[in-house]
Amino acid sequence: MENLEIKKTLQNPISDLISDEIFELLHHRGLINERAVRDYQIRKKFKSLRAQKFRTGDAIDALREEYPYLQFDTIRKIVHNPPKSLAN
């Protein structure tokens, strides 16, 4: 493996899936799909809010506060439609 000098400025939003070092390496090489990571985080937060007994609409509204550039229907589609599988 190459000896890369990567600054520790990135926050690993998918630390439950991959290590910080792997995330930084993939990000440095342009192999991280930022939209897919964002959607993963939204689905994870939505599940957490629902587990706290938030109603669906209230959970989506709470997510809109964190992602104000997304419409209600966009977040609804993200949380209710699973990501398409790459192995078809």
Sequence and secondary structure as in RCSB ss.txt:
>XXXX:A:sequence
MENLEIKKTLQNPISDLISDEIFELLHHRGLINERAVRDYQIRKKFKSLRAQKFRTGDAIDALREEYPYLQFDTI
RKIVHNPPKSLAN
>XXXX:A:secstr
       TT   TTTTTS HHHHHHHHHTT   HHHHHHHHHHHHHHHHHHTT  HHHHHHHHHHH TTS HHHH
HHHHHS    S  
